Amino acid sequence: MKSIKKTFAVVLLAIAIISFLMSCELRRLSEEEYYGKLAGLGITPQTTFGVVYATTALWAKSVTAGTDISRFNSVAVDSSGNVYAAGGIKTVREVILTDRGLASRGLIQAIM
């Protein structure tokens, strides 16, 4: 009986996640930050940019400096509520990380 309940709970969770992802607003990203309800990657037909959104839409950060694909591979939150994202930027320019965002001027850059 516990096995059936556990399987049912996993199926319900999967349905909830799929429903959430289908309701997310995916939009074309520019070098500006956008606020929304997506947690993960923002994908457009033209290119892919890594984006982390708070599910409460209080803040958002995007990686849009590259001339090619920029993405997060992993996102974690520590016990103090700090958010850490790891990923990379593929570009022909070097990337400069600042407190105001990214400036790009190099090849493949790691983000953490």
Secondary structure as GFF3:
##gff-version 3
##sequence-region A 1 112
A	DSSP	alpha_helix	2	23	.	.	.	ID=ss1
A	DSSP	beta_strand	40	43	.	.	.	ID=ss2
A	DSSP	beta_strand	48	53	.	.	.	ID=ss3
A	DSSP	beta_strand	60	63	.	.	.	ID=ss4
A	DSSP	beta_strand	70	77	.	.	.	ID=ss5
A	DSSP	beta_strand	83	98	.	.	.	ID=ss6
A	DSSP	beta_strand	101	111	.	.	.	ID=ss7
###
